[in-house]
Amino acid sequence: MLQTNLHEVESAAGLQKLLEENENVMVCCGRMGPMCIPVYEVMEEIEEEYSQVKFAVMAFDHPEAGVIRNAPECRGFMGLPFTMYYKNGKVVKATSSIQNHKQVTTILNEQFAS
């Protein structure tokens, strides 16, 4: 398990349920490492500001994370974390590697503008 203050998805079924229950979802699939922790921190910082988005994390090495690791949108990704943005259950954006505050909020504003 990842040690963040964010909702943690532990299974493919859990991810599916999250997507069914929330219109806008950002899931960061990673480890507790130097490329992932900054993304988790950004998510924690902006969670209240972006109340229309459900933020979640998933442990990259968990077998159930294959649902993200093996997604067509992640083909060719080399760096962790793999971050997926979903609107109405469909992937609208996927990124890999470290993302800063501006990069994350730009995507959120583009994909989930209220």
Secondary structure by P-SEA (a helix, b strand, c coil): cccccccccccaaaaaaaaaaccbbbbbbbccccccaaaaaaaaaccccccccccccccccccccccccccccccccccccbbbbbccccccccccccccaaaaaaaaaacccc
